[in-house]
C-alpha cells in the first residue's frame, strides 16, 4: 500500500515538538488575524451602513467589510509567505532530515536555532530559498504530466471521469514535493543548492510512480483529517461569530475552513513531509540522475530550464562556494 512506517513517522514528528509548537503558534496567530480582521471589518461596515445605507444597508456593508478584512489578511500572508517558508517550514525540514539520518538534534527549543543555522548555511537570504521553491513547484507540475497521472496506473476504459478526479487528487498530492527537494539539498550538505535541486527533481521523476502512490495515500489521510476538523469546528466558529453583526452562518463556514487549514499546516503537514522524505531518500539511494529525464524535463518545463540556468549562475559562485555533492 504505502512505503513509510506510520509509527516511525509519528515518532519523528513528536521528536520535533518545538517546531510543531512553533507552527501551532504561527498558524493559530494567522487564524486569529483572520477572525479579528474580518470581525472588525464587519463591525465597521455595519456601523457605516447605518450612516450611509438604509434598510438592509447595514448588513450589506457588514458583509463587504468582512470581505475586505479577510482579503487584507490574505494579502499580507501573500507578501510574507517566503519568510514563513524560511523560518517555519525550512527549519522543520532540516530537523526532520537530521533525525531521519540518525544525527543528534537538540531536544528542547534549542532545536529551532540548530535547524535555522543549517538552513542559513544553505540559503543566506529567504528570497533565494523562495525563488528555488517556486521553480521546483513549477517543475513538479510537468513531472505529473510526464508520468501520465493516475491514468498510467489505472489503464481501464470508460473511467475518464474517475481518472480525472483521481488526477486532481494526484496534483494536490504534489504540494509538498518542494519541501522534499529542500530536504534532499540539506541532506546532501550542498554548496550549490540550485544544481542539487535540479538533480533532486530528476531523481523524483525517475521514481515518480512510487512517490505519487505514497503522496496520494497521504493526501487522502490529510483530507479525512481536514474534513473531521472542519466539522468539529463549525459549531464553535458559529458561536464566535454569533455576536458579530449580520448573518454569521456563511462566515462560520469560511472560518471552519481556515481552522481546518491551520490544523493541517501545523500538525498534519509535518507528518506528510516526514513520511514522503523517508520514501524519497530510500527510493533514490544509490541512484544517479538519468540524462533522459533531464532532457524530457528541459523540453517540457520552462521552470526546469530556469532552474538549470540558476544552477549555472550560482555553481561555484562566491555565495555558494565551489563544491557540490550529489
C-alpha positions as CSV (number, residue, x, y, z in Angstrom):
1,X,0.0,0.0,0.0
2,X,2.4,2.6,1.2
3,X,6.2,2.6,1.8
4,X,6.5,4.5,5.0
5,X,6.1,3.4,8.6
6,X,3.4,5.3,10.4
7,X,4.8,4.7,13.9
8,X,8.3,5.9,13.0
9,X,6.9,8.9,11.2
10,X,4.8,9.9,14.2
11,X,7.9,9.4,16.4
12,X,9.9,11.8,14.1
13,X,7.2,14.5,14.3
14,X,6.9,14.1,18.1
15,X,10.7,14.5,18.5
16,X,10.4,17.8,16.7
17,X,7.7,19.1,19.0
18,X,9.4,22.5,19.4
19,X,8.7,23.1,15.7
20,X,5.2,21.6,15.9
21,X,4.5,24.1,18.8
22,X,6.1,26.9,16.7
23,X,3.8,26.0,13.8
24,X,0.8,26.0,16.1
25,X,1.6,29.4,17.4
26,X,2.2,30.8,13.9
27,X,-0.9,29.3,12.3
28,X,-3.1,30.0,15.3
29,X,-1.9,33.6,15.0
30,X,-2.9,33.6,11.4
31,X,-6.3,32.2,12.2
32,X,-6.8,34.8,14.9
33,X,-5.8,37.5,12.5
34,X,-8.5,36.4,10.1
35,X,-11.1,36.3,12.8
36,X,-10.2,39.8,14.2
37,X,-9.8,41.5,10.8
38,X,-13.0,40.0,9.4
39,X,-14.9,40.8,12.6
40,X,-13.5,44.4,12.7
41,X,-14.3,44.9,9.1
42,X,-17.8,43.6,9.5
43,X,-18.3,45.9,12.6
44,X,-17.0,48.9,10.8
45,X,-19.1,48.1,7.7
46,X,-22.2,47.6,9.9
47,X,-21.7,51.0,11.6
48,X,-21.1,52.6,8.2
49,X,-24.2,51.0,6.8
50,X,-26.3,52.8,9.5
51,X,-24.9,56.1,8.4
52,X,-24.8,55.7,4.6
53,X,-27.3,52.9,3.9
54,X,-30.9,52.2,4.7
55,X,-33.0,49.1,5.1
56,X,-30.7,46.2,4.5
57,X,-27.7,48.6,4.1
58,X,-26.0,47.7,7.4
59,X,-25.9,44.0,6.6
60,X,-24.6,44.6,3.1
61,X,-21.9,46.9,4.4
62,X,-21.0,44.4,7.2
63,X,-20.6,41.7,4.5
64,X,-18.3,43.9,2.4
65,X,-16.4,45.0,5.5
66,X,-15.8,41.4,6.4
67,X,-14.7,40.5,2.9
68,X,-12.2,43.4,2.9
69,X,-10.8,42.4,6.3
70,X,-10.4,38.8,5.2
71,X,-8.8,39.9,1.9
72,X,-6.4,42.2,3.8
73,X,-5.0,39.4,5.9
74,X,-4.8,37.2,2.8
75,X,-2.8,39.9,1.1
76,X,-0.4,40.2,4.0
77,X,0.2,36.5,4.1
78,X,0.9,36.5,0.4
79,X,3.7,39.0,0.9
80,X,5.2,37.3,3.9
81,X,4.9,33.7,2.6
82,X,8.6,33.5,1.8
83,X,9.5,34.2,5.4
84,X,7.0,31.7,6.6
85,X,8.8,29.2,4.4
86,X,12.2,30.2,5.6
87,X,11.5,30.5,9.3
88,X,8.9,27.8,9.9
89,X,8.9,25.2,7.2
90,X,12.6,25.0,6.1
91,X,13.8,24.8,9.7
92,X,11.4,21.9,10.5
93,X,12.5,20.1,7.4
94,X,16.2,20.5,8.5
95,X,15.4,19.0,11.9
96,X,13.4,16.1,10.4
97,X,16.3,15.3,7.9
98,X,18.8,15.1,10.8
99,X,16.6,12.7,12.7
100,X,15.9,10.5,9.7
101,X,19.7,10.2,9.2
102,X,20.2,9.4,12.9
103,X,22.1,12.6,13.7
104,X,21.8,14.2,17.1
105,X,19.3,17.0,17.4
106,X,18.7,19.2,20.5
107,X,15.6,18.1,22.4
108,X,14.3,21.5,23.5
109,X,13.7,24.8,21.9
110,X,17.4,24.9,21.0
111,X,16.3,22.7,18.2
112,X,14.8,25.7,16.4
113,X,18.1,27.6,16.5
114,X,20.0,24.5,15.5
115,X,17.8,23.9,12.4
116,X,17.8,27.6,11.3
117,X,21.6,27.6,11.4
118,X,21.5,24.7,8.9
119,X,19.1,26.5,6.7
120,X,21.1,29.7,6.8
121,X,24.1,27.8,5.8
122,X,22.4,26.7,2.6
123,X,20.3,29.9,1.9
124,X,21.7,33.2,3.2
125,X,18.5,35.0,2.2
126,X,14.9,34.0,2.4
127,X,14.3,35.3,-1.1
128,X,16.8,32.8,-2.6
129,X,15.1,29.9,-0.9
130,X,11.7,31.1,-2.1
131,X,12.9,31.6,-5.7
132,X,14.1,28.0,-5.7
133,X,10.9,26.7,-4.1
134,X,8.7,28.3,-6.7
135,X,10.8,26.9,-9.6
136,X,10.7,23.4,-8.1
137,X,6.9,23.7,-7.7
138,X,6.6,24.6,-11.4
139,X,8.8,21.7,-12.5
140,X,6.7,19.2,-10.4
141,X,3.6,20.1,-12.4
142,X,5.5,19.0,-15.5
143,X,6.5,15.8,-13.8
144,X,2.9,15.0,-13.1
145,X,2.1,15.3,-16.8
146,X,5.1,13.3,-18.0
147,X,4.5,10.4,-15.6
148,X,1.0,10.1,-17.1
149,X,-1.0,10.8,-14.0
150,X,-3.2,8.3,-12.3
151,X,-4.4,7.0,-15.8
152,X,-0.9,5.4,-16.1
153,X,-1.8,3.2,-13.1
154,X,-5.4,2.6,-13.9
155,X,-5.4,1.8,-17.7
156,X,-9.1,0.9,-17.9
157,X,-11.5,2.2,-20.5
158,X,-14.7,4.0,-19.5
159,X,-13.2,5.5,-16.4
160,X,-12.4,9.0,-17.7
161,X,-14.5,10.8,-15.0
162,X,-13.0,8.8,-12.2
163,X,-9.5,9.2,-13.6
164,X,-10.0,12.9,-13.9
165,X,-11.0,13.2,-10.3
166,X,-8.0,11.0,-9.2
167,X,-5.6,13.1,-11.3
168,X,-6.9,16.1,-9.4
169,X,-6.1,14.4,-6.1
170,X,-2.7,13.5,-7.5
171,X,-1.9,17.1,-8.5
172,X,-2.8,18.1,-5.0
173,X,-0.6,15.4,-3.6
174,X,2.4,17.1,-5.2
175,X,2.0,20.1,-2.8
176,X,4.9,19.1,-0.6
177,X,7.4,17.9,-3.1
178,X,9.3,21.2,-3.0
179,X,9.9,20.6,0.7
180,X,11.1,17.0,-0.1
181,X,13.6,18.5,-2.5
182,X,14.6,21.0,0.1
183,X,15.3,18.1,2.5
184,X,17.4,16.5,-0.2
185,X,19.5,19.7,-0.5
186,X,20.0,19.9,3.3
187,X,20.8,16.2,3.4
188,X,23.5,16.5,0.7
189,X,25.1,19.4,2.6
190,X,25.1,21.1,-0.8
191,X,27.2,24.2,-1.6
192,X,25.2,24.7,-4.8
193,X,21.5,24.3,-3.9
194,X,20.0,25.1,-7.3
195,X,22.0,22.4,-9.0
196,X,21.2,19.9,-6.2
197,X,17.5,20.9,-6.6
198,X,17.8,20.1,-10.3
199,X,19.3,16.7,-9.6
200,X,16.7,16.1,-6.9
201,X,13.8,16.8,-9.2
202,X,15.2,14.4,-11.8
203,X,15.5,11.7,-9.2
204,X,12.0,12.4,-8.1
205,X,10.8,12.0,-11.7
206,X,12.7,8.7,-12.1
207,X,10.8,7.4,-9.1
208,X,7.5,9.1,-10.0
209,X,5.3,6.1,-9.7
210,X,6.4,5.2,-6.2
211,X,6.4,8.8,-5.0
212,X,2.9,9.5,-6.4
213,X,1.4,6.4,-4.9
214,X,2.6,7.4,-1.4
215,X,1.7,11.0,-1.9
216,X,-1.9,10.1,-2.9
217,X,-2.3,8.0,0.2
218,X,-1.1,10.8,2.4
219,X,-3.3,13.3,0.6
220,X,-6.3,11.0,1.4
221,X,-5.3,10.9,5.1
222,X,-4.9,14.7,5.1
223,X,-8.4,15.3,3.6
224,X,-10.1,12.8,6.0
225,X,-8.5,14.7,9.0
226,X,-9.2,18.1,7.4
227,X,-12.9,17.3,6.9
228,X,-13.1,15.9,10.5
229,X,-11.6,19.1,11.9
230,X,-13.9,21.3,9.7
231,X,-17.0,19.5,11.1
232,X,-15.8,19.7,14.7
233,X,-15.0,23.5,14.4
234,X,-18.2,24.5,12.5
235,X,-20.3,24.9,15.7
236,X,-17.6,26.8,17.7
237,X,-16.9,29.1,14.8
238,X,-20.6,29.9,14.5
239,X,-20.7,30.6,18.3
240,X,-17.7,33.0,18.0
241,X,-19.5,34.8,15.1
242,X,-22.9,34.9,16.8
243,X,-22.2,38.3,18.4
244,X,-21.0,39.8,15.2
245,X,-23.3,41.9,13.1
246,X,-25.0,40.4,10.1
247,X,-25.7,36.8,9.4
248,X,-22.9,34.6,10.8
249,X,-23.7,31.3,9.0
250,X,-21.6,32.0,5.9
251,X,-18.6,33.3,7.9
252,X,-18.8,30.3,10.2
253,X,-18.3,28.1,7.2
254,X,-15.4,30.2,6.0
255,X,-13.7,30.2,9.4
256,X,-14.1,26.5,9.8
257,X,-12.2,26.0,6.6
258,X,-9.5,28.4,7.9
259,X,-9.3,26.4,11.2
260,X,-9.0,23.1,9.3
261,X,-6.2,24.6,7.1
262,X,-4.4,25.9,10.2
263,X,-4.6,22.4,11.9
264,X,-3.3,20.7,8.7
265,X,-0.5,23.2,8.3
266,X,0.6,23.0,12.0
267,X,0.1,19.3,12.8
268,X,-0.7,17.1,9.7
269,X,1.7,18.7,7.2
270,X,4.9,17.7,9.2
271,X,3.7,14.1,9.2
272,X,3.2,14.2,5.4
273,X,6.6,15.7,4.8
274,X,8.4,13.3,7.2
275,X,6.7,10.3,5.5
276,X,7.5,11.4,2.0
277,X,11.1,12.2,2.8
278,X,11.6,8.7,4.1
279,X,10.2,7.2,0.9
280,X,12.2,9.6,-1.3
281,X,15.5,9.0,0.5
282,X,15.0,5.2,0.3
283,X,13.9,5.4,-3.4
284,X,16.9,7.4,-4.6
285,X,19.6,5.5,-2.6
286,X,22.5,4.7,-5.0
287,X,20.8,6.3,-8.0
288,X,22.2,9.0,-10.3
289,X,20.1,11.5,-12.4
290,X,19.1,10.0,-15.7
291,X,20.1,12.2,-18.7
292,X,16.9,11.1,-20.5
293,X,14.8,12.6,-17.7
294,X,16.9,15.7,-17.7
295,X,16.2,16.2,-21.4
296,X,12.5,15.4,-21.1
297,X,12.1,17.9,-18.3
298,X,14.0,20.5,-20.2
299,X,11.7,20.1,-23.1
300,X,8.5,20.1,-21.0
301,X,9.1,22.7,-18.3
302,X,10.3,26.3,-18.6
303,X,10.8,26.3,-14.8
304,X,13.2,23.4,-15.1
305,X,15.2,25.3,-17.7
306,X,15.3,28.3,-15.4
307,X,16.4,26.1,-12.5
308,X,19.3,24.9,-14.7
309,X,20.2,28.5,-15.6
310,X,20.2,29.4,-11.9
311,X,22.3,26.3,-11.2
312,X,24.9,27.5,-13.7
313,X,24.8,31.1,-12.4
314,X,25.4,30.1,-8.7
315,X,27.5,27.0,-9.1
316,X,31.0,27.8,-7.9
317,X,30.0,31.4,-7.2
318,X,31.1,33.3,-4.1
319,X,27.7,32.8,-2.3
320,X,27.7,29.1,-2.6
321,X,31.3,28.0,-2.8
322,X,32.8,25.8,-5.5
323,X,31.9,22.3,-4.4
324,X,28.8,20.1,-5.0
325,X,27.8,16.8,-3.5
326,X,25.3,14.5,-5.2
